[in-house]
Amino acid sequence: MDKRKGKQKEELIPEQAKKFLRETFANLKEKVLIEVFTGAETAQLDDIVAELVKTVASLSDKIEVGFYPVSSDQARKRGVTRAPSLLIDPEKFRIRYIGAPVGEEGRTLITAILLASNRGVILSEAAVKRLRELQEPRLIQVFVTPTCPYCPQQALNAISAAIVRPDLVTAEVIEMYENKDYIEKYHIITVPFTVINEVPIGTGLKTPELFVEEVISLVSSEKLTAPPTGETVEMDIAVIGGGPAGLTAGMYAGRSGLKTVILEKGTVGGQVLITPVVENYPGYSQIAGRTLVDVMYQQTLQYAHISEGEEVSEIRETEDFFEVKTGRRTYKVKGIILVTGAEHRKLGVPGEDALYGRGLSYCATCDGYFFKDGKRVIVVGGGNTALTDALYLNSIGAEVSLVHWRDTLRAEKFLQQSLEERKIPILWNTVIKEIIGTDSVTGVKLQDLSTGVEREMPVDGVFVAIGYEPNNVLAKMLGLTLDQEGYIKVDSKQRTSMRMVYAAGDVTGGIKQIATAVGQGAIAAVSAFEDISSPYWKEKGSEWWAA
């Protein structure tokens, strides 16, 4: 029976929380009007928002509520086009939530009501003073998720700005997954993500002072505080790569007192970023990969500078330091931690390169949405990633088959059982010989290895999950010792064959798990700190480790 019906209905706000809110709302000064706009296509979310707002309003006579369809004249008057939308005191301020304010954002909503009623802000006096210098209108959009612990503070920065400058500032708190068109428009990867006047300002929680500077300048604080392009910057450690191993290494190095920069050529997060659900990381029974990256990212920002989109092109060793060159600047560092990860292994069959991005993908969570509602797809592989991809595609409505070259799977038993429960078919002892299509994938040519028989199978999409190859270009540039598969060889302290160069995570091979990468990243950073403090290779009688 649906627990949200009848006597078994599960309340959004427990009694104990209601008691606390009644006491809190006793401090409200002015009445606060909340307007809720709903739509026919968002009925389930609308019900949640309606129940939440009605419950909150019942706890204080200072809170009034009005409900309107998104197609109403009132919606047109307020400029509301999305449902559910929630406006706070729209006659006084321009503050709105787009999506259901649940989870962490429920706290934001309560605080926003308090701030609006009492004309309060969470900004510092210096930030408020600077904000009063604003001369032009600003639309501040903060993209959030219900599980992001850092989103409420950034959202409240925006709400406070709208209270300080109701004449010029509009604040929108937008639930990311309920408004996926924004994800594509702004290429949002992690939250909180802030956009001001349609200019993507970037990811992360900012101090009030930096936030206000971003509002005024329309430039991210990272760019405001980063060294000018072309300059030479002296640091202690350069961490090259921004996955879990890199973020952990950067945090541990920074906490040790080392000036640390993390250089990531793409977007921070690595493979975890495209993992739908992580169920084997200590402390979380399950957590979205994107959310886990958010938590790691925000924590690391407290200790190290993170530079996304900055690719290392050259590393040169001198007698006293390393010279790390990127497209923006040159870094002089005492040590390097390579956490460059691994990339998807290709099938190496005709049609693969030509049809990449046209129905062929190596990332189900990135591209799976295009194949929902019964599209026919195959997933190639037999490990954890392949089965996770197949289950995800099945969950969004795609018609999925698994293709595996052996007669047994190597994935975890839990995933195999889930595959069986979902009745996802497996083509055993089968390989792909060719991917067929002109403008997009229309089919694949399969070969049964047990009989040698080839046949064509019509499909709309192909997702490849057959393992990884190490990103070892920089390792080869430095002349590091590699194993037969190209992974960097390290000792128990993550030292490579070159002094003051360390490696961690997937680029070192072994078990490719988040927990492994995090542990190795921590060890590499601690080893770097110890070696900078006491260079063991200079000690009499010491022997340099040889891979």
N, C-alpha and C positions, 0 to 999 in steps of 0.2 A: 504493500500500500504506500502511496505517495506520502512521505512524511510532512509534506507541506500542505496537506489537506486534513480537514476535520480535526478531531481531538489530537491527532498525532502531529499536527503542524509544528514545525521547528522554528522557533523565534529567532529573528536575526540578531536581536539584542537581548541577552539573558537578563533576568530580574536583578541580579547583583549589579550589572552594568547600568541598568536603568536607574537604580538607586543612586549610583555615583553621578550619573548625568543630571538627575534632578537637583542634586546638591550643587553641581557645577553651574547649571543654568540659572540657579538662584542669583548669580552675579550678573546676569544679562541686564543691560541698561535700557537700550532702545529696542523696539519691536523689530523683528527680522522677518521679511516676507520671502518665502521660498516658492518659486514657480517651477513646476515639473511639466515637461513636454514629452508626450508619448506618441508612438506610431504603431500602425497595424502590424508591421513586419517585425517588431521588436517586443512582442507581447510578453514573453517570458522575462526579459530584462526589465521591462516596464513594471511588471508586478513586483519584482524585487525592490526597485527604486521606490515605488509607491508605498510598499509596506515599511521600508526603512524610514522614509520621510514622515509618514503618518505617525510612526512610533516615536520618532524624535520630537515631533510637534506636540504629541500628547504629554510630554514631560515638562512643558513650560508654556504659560499663557503669553509669553513674549514671542513665540514662534507661530507664524501663520503660513498656511500652505494653499496654493492654487494649482489645479491640474488642467492642462489644455492639450488637445491633439496637436501634433506637429504641423497639421494642415490648417490650423485655425488662424483667424485674424490676429490673435494675440502673438502667435509664433512669428507671423510676418512683421508685426510691430517690433518684436524683440530681435528679429534677424536670426531666428532659430530654424535650422534646416535638418538637424540630426536628432534622432531619438534613440535612447532616452537622453534628454538634456535637463539639467537642473541649474536654475539661476538663483543666486543669493542676493536679496535686496536690489533687484534690477532698477528700481527708481533712484537708487543712490550710487550703486557701483556697477561695474561691468565685470562680474565674476560668474563663471559658469563651469559646470562639470559636463563633459560629454561622455556618456557611458555610465555604468553603474558604479557609484563610489563605495565599493565594498572592500573587505580585507584591510590592508594598510591605509587605503584611501578613505575608509570610514573615519579614521582618526582625523584625517585632513578636513573632512566635512564638519565634524564637531568643532574643531579649532577655528575653521573659517566662520562659522556661525558666531562664535565668541568674539572673534576679531571684528566682524561686521557690526555686531551689536554695541561693542564698547569702543569702536573706532581705534582698535589696537593694531599693532604690527609686530612681527618678529625681527624686523630689520634694526640694525644698530643706529644710534643717533647720527653717526658719520654717513651711513648709507642713506638715511632719510634726507639729510641735508643735501647730499649729492643728487638724489633723485629729484629734489625740488628744482634742480637746474635743467631738467628735461624740457625741451622746447617743442618736440614733435610727437605725434601719436605713436603708441606702441601696442601691438598685439603680441602678447606673450603666451605661447602654447607650450605646456609641459606635458610630455607623453609619459604615462605611468602604467604600471601593472599592479594588481591587487597584492602581489607577493613581494614587491620591491621595498626593502626597509629604508631606502634612502630617498624614495620618491616624495613622501609627505613633506619633508623639509624644503625640497626644491619647489614643490607646488605652493607651499605657504610663502616662499619668497615672492612668487608671482602674485599671489593673492594680496600680500602686504603692499606690493607696489601699486596694485589697483586701488587699494584703500588710501594710500598716501596721495596718489594722483588720479582721482576718479575722472578728471577732465581729459586725461590723455592715455591712460593705461587700461587695456582690456586683458584679463587673465582667463585662460582656458586650461582646464585640467582634463586631459583626454586619455581615456582608457585605450591602450594601443591595440589590443587584440580585437576589440569591438569596432575598430575603425582602421581596417587594414589598408585602405587606399593611401593613408598617410605614410605607412611603412614604405611603400614603393616610392611615393613622391619624395620623401626625404632620406631614403635608404637607412631607416632606423634599425639599429642592431641591438643596442642595450638601452636601458632606462635608468634614471630619468634622462630624457632627451629633450632639449629645449630649442624651440624655434621662435625667433623674434622677427616680426614683420616679414615672414616667409623666408628668413635667412637662417639656415641651420647653424645654431651656435655650438652644439655638441653635447656630449654625454657627461653625466656626473652631477653630484651635489656641489654647489658653490657656496663660498662664504657670502654673507650679505653684501660686503663691499665689492667683491669680484662680480657678483651677480648684477649689481646696479651698474657697474662699469660696462658689462656686456649689454645691458638694456640701453644705455646711452650711446655706446660706440657701435653696436651691432657687430662686434667682433668677439670671438671666444677668448676667455681669460688665458687659455693656453697660448694663443697667438699674441695676446697682450704682454704676457710675461716671458715668452720664449726668446732665446737669443736671436738676434737678427740673422737672416739667411746669409750664408757665406762666412760667418764668423767661426773662429776656432774656440771650442768650449772645453775647459778642463774639468773632468769628472774622475771619480775613483773607479767606478765599474760601469761598463756598458752591457746591458742584458739585451741580446738580440733575439727577439721573438716575444709575443705577448699572449701566449696560451697560459694554462694553469701553472706550468713550470716556470715560465718567465715572470708572471705576476708574483708568484711566491718568492722567487729569487730576488726580485726587486724589493719586495717588502722586507725580507730578512736582511738584505744588504743595507737598506735604508735604516732599519732599526739598529743595525750595528754601528751606525754613524758614518757609513760610506755614502758619498755623493753619488747617486745612482740615476741613470737614465735607461728607460726601456724603449727600445726602437722596434716598432712593429710596422712592416711594410704594408700591411693591409689593415684589418680591423682586429682589435683585441678580442681574444676569446678562443681562437683556434677551433679544433674540432668540437669542443664542448658547446660552442655557440649554436651549432646546427644539430645538437642532440635534443630531441623533443623532451624526454624525461630521463633524469639520472636517478637510479634507484639503489646504487651501491656506494654512494659517497658518505662517509661517516658523519653522523649528526642529522641526516635527512633521510626519512624513509623514502621519499621521492621529492624531486625538485626539478623544475624546468632547467635545461642547460643554460638558456639565456639568463635566467634568474641567478643561477650560481655564478655565472660570469659577472653579473652586476655586483654581487656581493664582494667577490674577489677584487674587482676593478676599484670599487670605492675604497676598500680597505687599503689597497696598495697605493692609491693616490696620496694617502697621508704620509708616505715615506719615500716615494720615488717620483720622478717626472716621467710621464708616459707620453710618448710621441707616436701617434698613429699616422700611417701613410708616409713614413720616413724609411726608405729602403737603404740598406747598407750596400754600397757598390764596391768598396775596397777596404781591406784591412792591411796595415803595414806595421811590422814590428821594428822598434828601435831599441837601443840599449836600455832605456829607462821606462819606456811606455809604448802603448799601441796607438796608432793613428787610425781612427775609424771614420771613413768618409761616407757621407750620404749625399743625396741630391740637394740637401739644404745647407749642411754645414759639416765641419770636421770636429771630431771629438778626440781629445787626448786622454787616454784612460790607463789606469794601472793594471786592470784585469778585464777579461771578457768572459761572459757566460753565454754560450751558444744554446739556445732553446728554439731552434728553427723548425722543429716538428717534422712531420712527414705528410706527403700529399697522396691523393688517391691513385692507386695503380690502375692503369688502363687495360682494356681487353686486347688491344692491338689487332683489331679486325677491320676489314673494309667498312666504310661508312661511319666509323666512330668519330673521327675528327670533323668530318663534313656536317654531321648531324648533332654535334654538341650544342646544347642550348636550343635545339629544335625538336625536342622530344627525348634526347639522351641527356642524362644528368648523373652526377655523382653525389647529389645531395637531395634526398627525398623531402626533408623539411623545408628546403629552399624552394623547390619546384613542384612538390607534390600537389599543391593546391590547384594547379592547372588541370589535374587529371581526376578531380572529384566527380561525383555523380555518374559513376558507372563506366568511366573510361578504362580501357584495357591496358594494363601495364605489367611488365615483368621486372623482378628484382634478381640480379645475378650475384650469387655468393652464398656462403653457408655459415658465416660467423655471426657474432652479436650484432654488428652493424647491419648486415643484410636482413636479419630477422626483425630487427627494430624498425627498419625502413618498411618492410612488408606489412608489419602490424600497423604502422602509422598510416600507410596508404589505404589499407583496408578500413581503418577507422574513419577516414574522410570520404569513404564511398567509392573508391576505385576498385576495379575488378583485378585482383592481384594474383600472379603466379610466381613461384620461386624457381629459379633455374640453378642447379648445382651440379658440378662435374663429378662428384662422388656419390656414394650410396648412403652416406651418413653425414650429419651436420656436426659442426664443431662448436656451435653456439651453446650458451648456458641452457640447462635443462628447463628452467623457468620459461625462457623464450620459446623453446621448442614446444612446450606444453601449450603456451598461448597460441602458437601457430596452428596446432592441432585443434584446439577449441574453436578457433575462428574458421576452421575448414579451408585454410588457404592451400591450394594444390602445390605440390612440389614435383618438378620435372627432374628426376634422378639421372645421374650418369649422362648429363646433357651439357653441351657447350654451345656457345654462339659462334657461328662462322662468319656472319655478316649482319650488319644492321641496314635495313632497307628503307629507302625513302628519297625524295628529291628535295622538297622544301621543308618537309618534316618527316618524322618517323612514321612509317606505315606498317612495318613488320620486321621480323628477324628470321634469319636462316639458322636453324638448329640442327645439331648432329647428335644422335644417340651413340655414345661411346661404346655401348655394349653390342650394338648391331652394325654401327657404321652408317646407318640410314640417315639421310638428310631430309628435312622438310621445312616449309615456311609456315610461320605463325603470324597472323595479323595482330599487331599491337599498336597502341597510340604512344606509348612511352617505355623507355628502358632506363632502369636505375642500376648503376654498377656499384657494387660494394664487395670488392675482392681483395682488400688489403691496401697497404700503403708502401710508398717508397720514400726514403729519407731525403730531406732537403739539405744536402751536404755541400752545396757550392762553396760556401764560406769556409767550411772545414777543409775542403780540397785546396782552396786558396792559401790557407795557412799551412798546408802540408801535414795535417793531423793524421794519425794512424786510424784507419777504418777497418771494419771487419769485411768479410766476403760479400755481404749484402749492401755495403756502403754506409752502415751505421757507425757513428763515432765510438771508438773504444775508450772507456773511462775506467778509473780505479774505484775503490770503495768510497773515495771522497769526491767523486765526480771530476777528478783531474784528467785532462787529456794528455797526449804525448808532448804538449808544449806548455812550459811553465806559465802560470797565471792565465791559462785558458781552460775553461771548464765547460762541461756540457751536461744537459739534463733533459728529461722528457723523451718524447717519441724519437727524436733524432739519435738517441743512443740505443734504440732497439728494445728488446725485451718485452715485458708486459705493458701494453699500451692502455693504461688506466689512469683516470684523473688522480687517484690517490697516489699512484706511483710517481707521476709527474710532479705533484706537489712535494712529496718527500724528497725527490732528487733535487728539485729547485732549492729547497731549504738547505740541503747538504752542500750544494755548490756555493751558495752565498756565504755560509759559515766557513767553508774551506777558503774562499777568497779572502774573507776578513782575517782569518788566521795567517794566511800566507803573506798578506800585506803587512801584518803586524810582526811576523817572524818568518822571513823567507828561508824555508828549510833547506833549499838547494845551496844556500851559502854557508850552511853549517858544516863544520869540519867532519868528514867521515860520512856525510849523508850521501845516499845514492838516488839519483833521479829515476823515477818510475818510468819504465819503458813498456809501451803497449805491445 
